[in-house]
Amino acid sequence: MWLFTNFGFFSAVEFRDDPRKVMVRTRSRKDIEALLDRHQYIGPVDISYTPTGDYPYRIVLPKPVWAQMASDAAMSIDYDNFKSSVGAQQGWNRSYIYHDVWSACLKITKEEAQTGDGD
């Protein structure tokens, strides 16, 4: 699962050693710290650093904790334009990166229009 928020980008996958947990990964330490700062109720969490990994920063959480974090992110939406909110929260460089993701995903709509799969 990829989760883009106005405070960070996260990739969550099942933890290989325990299917009751997820590994939440980020490309920026600031992102994972922002996530943890918003959810201090979970207590201290060790951030692993794997510089050769696709996502160098990682934490392992019980699935219900991650579900609550994702829910909290959804419930905290207080903007009517996501990319502008990202710019205000994380700076315009990050907003431009997210816009590139938005643009890449626009290909889904174009592909459906060509194949008629969206009807």
N, CA, C and O atoms as a MOPAC input file, in Angstrom:
PM7 MOZYME 1SCF
protein

 N      0.85100 1    -1.17600 1     0.00000 1
 C      0.00000 1     0.00000 1     0.00000 1
 C      0.88800 1     1.22600 1     0.00000 1
 O      1.82900 1     1.33500 1     0.78500 1
 N      0.57600 1     2.13000 1    -0.87900 1
 C      1.21200 1     3.43800 1    -0.85000 1
 C      0.23500 1     4.42700 1    -0.25500 1
 O     -0.95300 1     4.41700 1    -0.58000 1
 N      0.73100 1     5.26700 1     0.60600 1
 C     -0.09600 1     6.30000 1     1.21000 1
 C      0.63300 1     7.63400 1     1.06800 1
 O      1.70000 1     7.84600 1     1.64400 1
 N      0.02700 1     8.52100 1     0.28800 1
 C      0.55000 1     9.87400 1     0.12800 1
 C     -0.28000 1    10.78800 1     1.01100 1
 O     -1.50500 1    10.82600 1     0.89500 1
 N      0.37800 1    11.52000 1     1.88600 1
 C     -0.30100 1    12.47000 1     2.76000 1
 C      0.38300 1    13.81900 1     2.61000 1
 O      1.42100 1    13.93200 1     1.95800 1
 N     -0.20000 1    14.83100 1     3.21300 1
 C      0.45900 1    16.13600 1     3.14400 1
 C      1.63200 1    16.22900 1     4.12300 1
 O      2.29800 1    17.26200 1     4.19000 1
 N      1.88900 1    15.16800 1     4.87700 1
 C      3.05300 1    15.16500 1     5.77200 1
 C      4.05500 1    14.07200 1     5.43200 1
 O      5.07700 1    13.95100 1     6.10800 1
 N      3.78800 1    13.26100 1     4.38900 1
 C      4.76300 1    12.25100 1     4.00100 1
 C      4.21200 1    11.20800 1     3.04400 1
 O      3.00600 1    11.11100 1     2.81900 1
 N      5.12700 1    10.43700 1     2.49200 1
 C      4.82400 1     9.32800 1     1.59800 1
 C      5.28900 1     8.03700 1     2.25900 1
 O      6.41600 1     7.94500 1     2.74600 1
 N      4.39600 1     7.03200 1     2.26900 1
 C      4.66000 1     5.78900 1     2.99400 1
 C      4.33100 1     4.58300 1     2.13000 1
 O      3.37400 1     4.60200 1     1.35500 1
 N      5.12100 1     3.55100 1     2.26800 1
 C      4.85200 1     2.26500 1     1.64200 1
 C      4.71600 1     1.25400 1     2.77400 1
 O      5.64300 1     1.06300 1     3.56100 1
 N      3.56600 1     0.61400 1     2.85000 1
 C      3.32200 1    -0.37400 1     3.91100 1
 C      3.15300 1    -1.75200 1     3.27700 1
 O      2.37700 1    -1.93200 1     2.33900 1
 N      3.89100 1    -2.70900 1     3.80600 1
 C      3.82500 1    -4.08900 1     3.32700 1
 C      3.77200 1    -5.01800 1     4.54300 1
 O      4.17100 1    -4.64600 1     5.64600 1
 N      3.27700 1    -6.21300 1     4.31800 1
 C      3.25200 1    -7.18300 1     5.40500 1
 C      4.68400 1    -7.49900 1     5.84000 1
 O      5.57300 1    -7.68500 1     5.00900 1
 N      4.88300 1    -7.55400 1     7.13000 1
 C      6.19000 1    -7.86900 1     7.69500 1
 C      6.45800 1    -9.35900 1     7.50200 1
 O      5.66800 1   -10.19800 1     7.93500 1
 N      7.55200 1    -9.67600 1     6.86300 1
 C      7.84000 1   -11.08200 1     6.50400 1
 C      7.90500 1   -12.00800 1     7.70700 1
 O      7.54400 1   -13.18100 1     7.61200 1
 N      8.36500 1   -11.48600 1     8.83800 1
 C      8.54800 1   -12.33400 1    10.02300 1
 C      7.28000 1   -12.52200 1    10.84300 1
 O      7.23800 1   -13.37800 1    11.72700 1
 N      6.23900 1   -11.72800 1    10.56200 1
 C      5.01500 1   -11.81400 1    11.36600 1
 C      3.85400 1   -11.20600 1    10.57600 1
 O      3.78800 1    -9.98600 1    10.42500 1
 N      2.94700 1   -12.02800 1    10.07500 1
 C      1.85000 1   -11.52300 1     9.25300 1
 C      0.86300 1   -10.63000 1    10.00800 1
 O     -0.03700 1   -10.05400 1     9.39600 1
 N      1.01900 1   -10.51100 1    11.31700 1
 C      0.15600 1    -9.61300 1    12.09500 1
 C      0.70300 1    -8.20100 1    12.12800 1
 O      0.10500 1    -7.30600 1    12.72600 1
 N      1.85300 1    -8.00400 1    11.47700 1
 C      2.51500 1    -6.69700 1    11.49200 1
 C      2.73800 1    -6.19700 1    10.07700 1
 O      2.69500 1    -6.95500 1     9.10800 1
 N      2.97700 1    -4.89400 1     9.98900 1
 C      3.36400 1    -4.27900 1     8.72300 1
 C      4.71100 1    -3.59000 1     8.91100 1
 O      5.07000 1    -3.14800 1    10.00200 1
 N      5.43500 1    -3.52100 1     7.80600 1
 C      6.63700 1    -2.70400 1     7.76800 1
 C      6.26000 1    -1.45300 1     6.99300 1
 O      5.85400 1    -1.52500 1     5.83300 1
 N      6.39900 1    -0.31300 1     7.64200 1
 C      6.11200 1     0.96700 1     7.00700 1
 C      7.45200 1     1.55800 1     6.61600 1
 O      8.34500 1     1.73300 1     7.44500 1
 N      7.57000 1     1.86300 1     5.31800 1
 C      8.85900 1     2.28700 1     4.78400 1
 C      8.72300 1     3.68100 1     4.16600 1
 O      7.67000 1     4.04700 1     3.64400 1
 N      9.80700 1     4.44100 1     4.23900 1
 C      9.82600 1     5.77300 1     3.62700 1
 C     11.16700 1     6.01000 1     2.95800 1
 O     12.15100 1     5.31900 1     3.22200 1
 N     11.17600 1     6.98000 1     2.10600 1
 C     12.41200 1     7.37900 1     1.44300 1
 C     13.05800 1     8.56100 1     2.15200 1
 O     14.19000 1     8.93700 1     1.84900 1
 N     12.32700 1     9.14100 1     3.09900 1
 C     12.81300 1    10.31500 1     3.81900 1
 C     12.63500 1    10.10400 1     5.31400 1
 O     11.55600 1     9.72100 1     5.76700 1
 N     13.66400 1    10.34600 1     6.06300 1
 C     13.55200 1    10.23300 1     7.52300 1
 C     12.52200 1    11.22000 1     8.05400 1
 O     11.81000 1    10.92400 1     9.01300 1
 N     12.44200 1    12.40900 1     7.42300 1
 C     11.46200 1    13.40800 1     7.86100 1
 C     10.04200 1    12.85800 1     7.78600 1
 O      9.21200 1    13.16500 1     8.64200 1
 N      9.75800 1    12.04900 1     6.77000 1
 C      8.40900 1    11.49900 1     6.62300 1
 C      8.07100 1    10.55700 1     7.77300 1
 O      7.00500 1    10.65800 1     8.38100 1
 N      8.98700 1     9.64600 1     8.06000 1
 C      8.68800 1     8.67400 1     9.11700 1
 C      8.64600 1     9.35200 1    10.47700 1
 O      7.86400 1     8.95800 1    11.34300 1
 N      9.48500 1    10.37200 1    10.67400 1
 C      9.42700 1    11.12000 1    11.93000 1
 C      8.10800 1    11.88900 1    12.05400 1
 O      7.53700 1    11.97000 1    13.14200 1
 N      7.62500 1    12.45200 1    10.94400 1
 C      6.34000 1    13.16500 1    10.97900 1
 C      5.21200 1    12.20600 1    11.32500 1
 O      4.30900 1    12.55700 1    12.08500 1
 N      5.25500 1    11.00800 1    10.77800 1
 C      4.23200 1    10.00300 1    11.09500 1
 C      4.25400 1     9.66800 1    12.58100 1
 O      3.20900 1     9.63300 1    13.23100 1
 N      5.43100 1     9.42700 1    13.10700 1
 C      5.54600 1     9.06700 1    14.52300 1
 C      5.20200 1    10.23700 1    15.43300 1
 O      4.59700 1    10.03800 1    16.48700 1
 N      5.57300 1    11.45000 1    15.04700 1
 C      5.23400 1    12.63000 1    15.85600 1
 C      3.72200 1    12.79800 1    15.96600 1
 O      3.21800 1    13.22400 1    17.00500 1
 N      3.00300 1    12.46700 1    14.91100 1
 C      1.54900 1    12.60100 1    14.90800 1
 C      0.86900 1    11.51600 1    15.74200 1
 O     -0.30700 1    11.63100 1    16.08500 1
 N      1.62200 1    10.46100 1    16.06400 1
 C      1.03100 1     9.30900 1    16.75500 1
 C      1.87900 1     8.90100 1    17.94600 1
 O      2.26600 1     7.74000 1    18.07900 1
 N      2.15900 1     9.84800 1    18.79400 1
 C      3.00400 1     9.58000 1    19.94700 1
 C      2.36400 1     8.60600 1    20.93400 1
 O      3.04100 1     8.06500 1    21.80800 1
 N      1.06200 1     8.38800 1    20.79100 1
 C      0.36600 1     7.47100 1    21.69800 1
 C      0.83300 1     6.03000 1    21.54300 1
 O      0.55300 1     5.20300 1    22.41100 1
 N      1.53700 1     5.70800 1    20.46000 1
 C      1.97800 1     4.32300 1    20.29200 1
 C      3.25400 1     4.02500 1    21.06100 1
 O      3.66500 1     2.86900 1    21.16200 1
 N      3.87800 1     5.05100 1    21.59800 1
 C      5.10800 1     4.85300 1    22.34200 1
 C      6.32200 1     4.86100 1    21.43300 1
 O      6.19900 1     5.08200 1    20.22900 1
 N      7.48900 1     4.62100 1    22.00000 1
 C      8.71300 1     4.68200 1    21.19700 1
 C      8.74800 1     3.56700 1    20.14600 1
 O      8.34800 1     2.43200 1    20.40600 1
 N      9.23200 1     3.91700 1    18.96900 1
 C      9.36800 1     2.97600 1    17.86400 1
 C     10.77000 1     3.14700 1    17.29600 1
 O     11.22300 1     4.26900 1    17.06700 1
 N     11.45200 1     2.03400 1    17.07000 1
 C     12.78600 1     2.08800 1    16.47600 1
 C     12.68800 1     2.28900 1    14.97500 1
 O     11.96800 1     1.56900 1    14.28400 1
 N     13.41700 1     3.27200 1    14.48200 1
 C     13.50000 1     3.49900 1    13.04600 1
 C     14.76300 1     2.80400 1    12.54600 1
 O     15.87300 1     3.12600 1    12.96900 1
 N     14.57500 1     1.85200 1    11.64500 1
 C     15.71500 1     1.16900 1    11.03200 1
 C     16.17400 1     1.96200 1     9.82000 1
 O     15.36400 1     2.53200 1     9.08900 1
 N     17.47600 1     1.98900 1     9.62000 1
 C     18.04300 1     2.66200 1     8.45500 1
 C     18.77400 1     1.62800 1     7.62200 1
 O     19.72600 1     0.99800 1     8.08400 1
 N     18.32100 1     1.46200 1     6.39600 1
 C     18.91200 1     0.51900 1     5.45600 1
 C     19.28300 1     1.29700 1     4.20400 1
 O     18.47600 1     1.37500 1     3.27700 1
 N     20.47700 1     1.87300 1     4.14700 1
 C     20.82300 1     2.78500 1     3.05400 1
 C     20.77500 1     2.15700 1     1.66600 1
 O     20.60000 1     2.86800 1     0.67700 1
 N     20.92600 1     0.84800 1     1.57600 1
 C     20.88800 1     0.20000 1     0.26700 1
 C     19.48000 1    -0.24700 1    -0.12000 1
 O     19.27600 1    -0.74400 1    -1.22800 1
 N     18.51000 1    -0.08000 1     0.77200 1
 C     17.14300 1    -0.49500 1     0.48000 1
 C     16.41200 1     0.51000 1    -0.38900 1
 O     16.77500 1     1.68400 1    -0.45000 1
 N     15.38200 1     0.03200 1    -1.05400 1
 C     14.55300 1     0.89900 1    -1.87900 1
 C     13.94700 1     2.02000 1    -1.03400 1
 O     13.83100 1     3.16100 1    -1.48000 1
 N     13.56800 1     1.67300 1     0.18200 1
 C     13.06400 1     2.63000 1     1.16500 1
 C     14.00600 1     2.55100 1     2.36000 1
 O     13.93600 1     1.58600 1     3.12100 1
 N     14.88000 1     3.53000 1     2.54900 1
 C     15.91600 1     3.39900 1     3.57300 1
 C     15.43200 1     3.44500 1     5.02100 1
 O     16.12200 1     2.95500 1     5.91400 1
 N     14.25600 1     4.02600 1     5.26500 1
 C     13.77900 1     4.17400 1     6.65100 1
 C     12.57100 1     3.27800 1     6.85100 1
 O     11.65400 1     3.26300 1     6.03000 1
 N     12.57400 1     2.52900 1     7.94900 1
 C     11.54200 1     1.51800 1     8.16200 1
 C     11.17300 1     1.40900 1     9.63500 1
 O     12.00700 1     1.56900 1    10.52600 1
 N      9.90500 1     1.13500 1     9.85300 1
 C      9.41800 1     0.79400 1    11.18400 1
 C      8.49800 1    -0.40900 1    11.03800 1
 O      7.92600 1    -0.63900 1     9.97300 1
 N      8.36000 1    -1.16900 1    12.10900 1
 C      7.46100 1    -2.31800 1    12.12400 1
 C      6.39000 1    -2.04600 1    13.16100 1
 O      6.68000 1    -1.69700 1    14.30600 1
 N      5.13000 1    -2.21400 1    12.73100 1
 C      3.98500 1    -1.91900 1    13.59000 1
 C      2.95800 1    -3.03700 1    13.51500 1
 O      2.86100 1    -3.71500 1    12.49300 1
 N      2.18900 1    -3.24000 1    14.58100 1
 C      1.03500 1    -4.12600 1    14.46500 1
 C      0.06300 1    -3.55900 1    13.42700 1
 O     -0.10200 1    -2.34400 1    13.32600 1
 N     -0.57600 1    -4.44000 1    12.65900 1
 C     -1.49400 1    -3.97400 1    11.61900 1
 C     -2.58100 1    -3.03700 1    12.15500 1
 O     -2.89500 1    -2.04500 1    11.49600 1
 N     -3.17200 1    -3.31500 1    13.33500 1
 C     -4.19500 1    -2.38100 1    13.82600 1
 C     -3.64900 1    -0.98100 1    14.11200 1
 O     -4.37300 1     0.00300 1    13.96500 1
 N     -2.40300 1    -0.88100 1    14.51100 1
 C     -1.79900 1     0.43600 1    14.76000 1
 C     -1.65900 1     1.18100 1    13.43600 1
 O     -2.00700 1     2.35800 1    13.34400 1
 N     -1.14700 1     0.49100 1    12.40100 1
 C     -1.03200 1     1.12000 1    11.09300 1
 C     -2.41900 1     1.53000 1    10.57500 1
 O     -2.57500 1     2.61500 1    10.01600 1
 N     -3.39800 1     0.68400 1    10.75700 1
 C     -4.76500 1     1.00600 1    10.30200 1
 C     -5.26400 1     2.27400 1    10.98700 1
 O     -5.90700 1     3.10500 1    10.34700 1
 N     -4.98000 1     2.43400 1    12.27000 1
 C     -5.39100 1     3.63500 1    12.98500 1
 C     -4.64700 1     4.85800 1    12.46000 1
 O     -5.23400 1     5.93100 1    12.31900 1
 N     -3.35700 1     4.70000 1    12.17100 1
 C     -2.57100 1     5.81600 1    11.62900 1
 C     -3.13000 1     6.26500 1    10.27900 1
 O     -3.27700 1     7.46200 1    10.03200 1
 N     -3.44000 1     5.31100 1     9.41300 1
 C     -3.99600 1     5.65100 1     8.10200 1
 C     -5.36500 1     6.30200 1     8.25800 1
 O     -5.69200 1     7.25000 1     7.54400 1
 N     -6.15300 1     5.79700 1     9.18200 1
 C     -7.46600 1     6.38800 1     9.45900 1
 C     -7.32600 1     7.80900 1     9.99300 1
 O     -8.06400 1     8.70700 1     9.58600 1
 N     -6.39200 1     8.00700 1    10.89200 1
 C     -6.15400 1     9.34900 1    11.43900 1
 C     -5.76100 1    10.32300 1    10.33200 1
 O     -6.18900 1    11.47700 1    10.33500 1
 N     -4.94300 1     9.85700 1     9.38500 1
 C     -4.54900 1    10.72000 1     8.26500 1
 C     -5.77300 1    11.11700 1     7.44900 1
 O     -5.90800 1    12.27100 1     7.04200 1
 N     -6.66000 1    10.16300 1     7.21500 1
 C     -7.88300 1    10.46600 1     6.46300 1
 C     -8.77500 1    11.43600 1     7.22700 1
 O     -9.33800 1    12.36000 1     6.64000 1
 N     -8.90300 1    11.23000 1     8.50800 1
 C     -9.78400 1    12.08200 1     9.32100 1
 C     -9.21500 1    13.49100 1     9.51700 1
 O     -9.95500 1    14.40700 1     9.87900 1
 N     -7.91600 1    13.67500 1     9.28300 1
 C     -7.31400 1    14.99200 1     9.48800 1
 C     -7.33100 1    15.85300 1     8.21900 1
 O     -6.78900 1    16.95800 1     8.21700 1
 N     -7.94500 1    15.36000 1     7.14800 1
 C     -7.99600 1    16.14600 1     5.90900 1
 C     -8.76500 1    17.43400 1     6.17700 1
 O     -9.92500 1    17.41500 1     6.58800 1
 N     -8.08600 1    18.55800 1     5.93100 1
 C     -8.69800 1    19.86900 1     6.16700 1
 C     -8.39300 1    20.82000 1     5.01100 1
 O     -8.30200 1    22.03200 1     5.20400 1
 N     -8.23700 1    20.26700 1     3.82300 1
 C     -7.86300 1    21.05300 1     2.64800 1
 C     -8.74100 1    20.64000 1     1.47300 1
 O     -9.31400 1    19.55100 1     1.45100 1
 N     -8.82800 1    21.55000 1     0.49000 1
 C     -9.60200 1    21.21800 1    -0.70600 1
 C     -8.71800 1    21.03700 1    -1.93600 1
 O     -9.21900 1    20.81500 1    -3.03900 1
 N     -7.39800 1    21.13200 1    -1.74500 1
 C     -6.45300 1    20.86200 1    -2.81800 1
 C     -5.23700 1    20.17600 1    -2.20100 1
 O     -4.47000 1    20.78900 1    -1.45800 1
 N     -5.07800 1    18.90400 1    -2.52100 1
 C     -4.03000 1    18.10400 1    -1.89800 1
 C     -2.63500 1    18.63300 1    -2.20900 1
 O     -1.84200 1    18.84200 1    -1.29000 1
 N     -2.31900 1    18.85400 1    -3.48100 1
 C     -0.96100 1    19.27100 1    -3.82900 1
 C     -0.59800 1    20.61700 1    -3.20400 1
 O      0.55100 1    20.83100 1    -2.81700 1
 N     -1.57000 1    21.52400 1    -3.10400 1
 C     -1.30200 1    22.80900 1    -2.44100 1
 C     -1.03600 1    22.60400 1    -0.95000 1
 O     -0.18900 1    23.27700 1    -0.36400 1
 N     -1.76400 1    21.67400 1    -0.34900 1
 C     -1.55000 1    21.36800 1     1.06300 1
 C     -0.16100 1    20.77000 1     1.28200 1
 O      0.50800 1    21.07300 1     2.27000 1
 N      0.26300 1    19.91900 1     0.35000 1
 C      1.61300 1    19.35700 1     0.43100 1
 C      2.63900 1    20.48000 1     0.35200 1
 O      3.60000 1    20.50900 1     1.12000 1
 N      2.42800 1    21.40700 1    -0.58400 1
 C      3.35000 1    22.53500 1    -0.72200 1
 C      3.45400 1    23.33800 1     0.55600 1
 O      4.54500 1    23.73600 1     0.96400 1
 N      2.31000 1    23.57600 1     1.19000 1
 C      2.30500 1    24.35300 1     2.43700 1
 C      2.96300 1    23.58500 1     3.58200 1
 O      3.64000 1    24.18600 1     4.41600 1
 N      2.77200 1    22.26600 1     3.63100 1
 C      3.29800 1    21.45300 1     4.73000 1
 C      4.76000 1    21.05400 1     4.53800 1
 O      5.55800 1    21.11300 1     5.47400 1
 N      5.10300 1    20.64700 1     3.31600 1
 C      6.42500 1    20.05100 1     3.07700 1
 C      7.28100 1    20.82600 1     2.08900 1
 O      8.43600 1    20.46800 1     1.85900 1
 N      6.73900 1    21.86700 1     1.51000 1
 C      7.48200 1    22.65400 1     0.53900 1
 C      7.07000 1    22.30600 1    -0.88600 1
 O      6.54900 1    21.22600 1    -1.16600 1
 N      7.32300 1    23.25900 1    -1.77200 1
 C      6.84700 1    23.09600 1    -3.14600 1
 C      7.62400 1    22.05300 1    -3.91900 1
 O      7.07900 1    21.47200 1    -4.85700 1
 N      8.86700 1    21.78900 1    -3.57000 1
 C      9.59800 1    20.72000 1    -4.25800 1
 C      8.89700 1    19.38300 1    -4.07500 1
 O      8.77800 1    18.61200 1    -5.02700 1
 N      8.43300 1    19.10000 1    -2.86200 1
 C      7.70400 1    17.84600 1    -2.61900 1
 C      6.37400 1    17.85700 1    -3.36500 1
 O      5.96000 1    16.83400 1    -3.91000 1
 N      5.71100 1    18.99100 1    -3.39100 1
 C      4.45400 1    19.09400 1    -4.12700 1
 C      4.65600 1    18.78300 1    -5.60200 1
 O      3.82400 1    18.11000 1    -6.21100 1
 N      5.74700 1    19.26200 1    -6.18200 1
 C      6.03300 1    18.99500 1    -7.60000 1
 C      6.28400 1    17.50200 1    -7.82900 1
 O      5.88000 1    16.95300 1    -8.85400 1
 N      6.94400 1    16.85300 1    -6.88200 1
 C      7.16300 1    15.40400 1    -6.99000 1
 C      5.81600 1    14.68200 1    -6.97100 1
 O      5.58400 1    13.78700 1    -7.78300 1
 N      4.93600 1    15.06000 1    -6.06100 1
 C      3.61300 1    14.44300 1    -5.99900 1
 C      2.83200 1    14.72300 1    -7.27800 1
 O      2.07000 1    13.87300 1    -7.73800 1
 N      3.01800 1    15.90800 1    -7.85200 1
 C      2.34500 1    16.21200 1    -9.11100 1
 C      2.82900 1    15.26800 1   -10.20800 1
 O      2.04400 1    14.85800 1   -11.06200 1
 N      4.11700 1    14.92000 1   -10.19100 1
 C      4.62800 1    13.95800 1   -11.16600 1
 C      3.94600 1    12.60600 1   -11.00800 1
 O      3.65100 1    11.94000 1   -12.00000 1
 N      3.69300 1    12.19600 1    -9.76600 1
 C      2.97300 1    10.93900 1    -9.52000 1
 C      1.55100 1    11.06300 1   -10.05500 1
 O      1.05500 1    10.15200 1   -10.71900 1
 N      0.89400 1    12.18600 1    -9.76900 1
 C     -0.45200 1    12.43400 1   -10.28000 1
 C     -0.47100 1    12.33500 1   -11.79000 1
 O     -1.36400 1    11.71700 1   -12.36900 1
 N      0.52300 1    12.94900 1   -12.43200 1
 C      0.59500 1    12.95000 1   -13.88700 1
 C      0.80000 1    11.53000 1   -14.42400 1
 O      0.17300 1    11.14600 1   -15.41200 1
 N      1.65900 1    10.76300 1   -13.78900 1
 C      1.88500 1     9.37800 1   -14.21800 1
 C      0.60200 1     8.56600 1   -14.09400 1
 O      0.30700 1     7.74700 1   -14.96400 1
 N     -0.16000 1     8.78100 1   -13.03300 1
 C     -1.41200 1     8.04500 1   -12.83400 1
 C     -2.50900 1     8.48500 1   -13.79900 1
 O     -3.48200 1     7.76000 1   -14.00500 1
 N     -2.36000 1     9.65400 1   -14.38500 1
 C     -3.31300 1    10.11400 1   -15.39600 1
 C     -3.33800 1     9.15000 1   -16.57800 1
 O     -4.33500 1     9.07400 1   -17.29600 1
 N     -2.26500 1     8.42500 1   -16.78200 1
 C     -2.20000 1     7.42600 1   -17.85300 1
 C     -3.27200 1     6.35400 1   -17.67800 1
 O     -3.72500 1     5.77400 1   -18.66500 1
 N     -3.68300 1     6.08300 1   -16.45200 1
 C     -4.74200 1     5.10400 1   -16.20000 1
 C     -6.02900 1     5.55900 1   -16.87300 1
 O     -6.68900 1     4.77700 1   -17.55600 1
 N     -6.38000 1     6.81300 1   -16.68300 1
 C     -7.59000 1     7.35800 1   -17.28800 1
 C     -7.49300 1     7.32600 1   -18.80800 1
 O     -8.45100 1     6.95800 1   -19.48800 1
 N     -6.35600 1     7.70500 1   -19.32900 1
 C     -6.17300 1     7.73300 1   -20.78800 1
 C     -6.24900 1     6.32900 1   -21.35800 1
 O     -6.83400 1     6.11800 1   -22.42100 1
 N     -5.65400 1     5.35900 1   -20.65200 1
 C     -5.69300 1     3.96000 1   -21.11400 1
 C     -7.12300 1     3.43900 1   -21.12700 1
 O     -7.53800 1     2.77600 1   -22.07700 1
 N     -7.87500 1     3.73800 1   -20.07600 1
 C     -9.26600 1     3.30200 1   -20.02400 1
 C    -10.08300 1     3.94300 1   -21.14100 1
 O    -10.95700 1     3.29700 1   -21.71900 1
 N     -9.80600 1     5.20900 1   -21.44800 1
 C    -10.52700 1     5.88500 1   -22.51200 1
 C    -10.24800 1     5.21400 1   -23.86400 1
 O    -11.13100 1     5.12100 1   -24.71700 1
 N     -9.01200 1     4.75100 1   -24.04200 1
 C     -8.64200 1     4.10100 1   -25.30300 1
 C     -9.23700 1     2.71800 1   -25.42400 1
 O     -9.63100 1     2.30700 1   -26.51600 1
 N     -9.30900 1     1.99400 1   -24.32300 1
 C     -9.78500 1     0.60700 1   -24.37400 1
 C    -11.25900 1     0.47200 1   -24.06600 1
 O    -11.85300 1    -0.57600 1   -24.32000 1
 N    -11.86400 1     1.52700 1   -23.51900 1
 C    -13.27300 1     1.45600 1   -23.13700 1
 C    -13.51100 1     0.72400 1   -21.84000 1
 O    -14.65400 1     0.40100 1   -21.51600 1
 N    -12.43300 1     0.44800 1   -21.06900 1
 C    -12.56100 1    -0.28700 1   -19.80300 1
 C    -13.20900 1     0.53100 1   -18.68600 1
 O    -13.63000 1    -0.03800 1   -17.67900 1
 N    -13.29400 1     1.82700 1   -18.84100 1
 C    -13.82800 1     2.66200 1   -17.76500 1
 C    -15.33000 1     2.80800 1   -17.78700 1
 O    -15.89800 1     3.46600 1   -16.91500 1
 N    -15.98700 1     2.20700 1   -18.76600 1
 C    -17.45500 1     2.34700 1   -18.86200 1
 C    -18.18000 1     1.44100 1   -17.92000 1
 O    -19.41000 1     1.44400 1   -17.88400 1

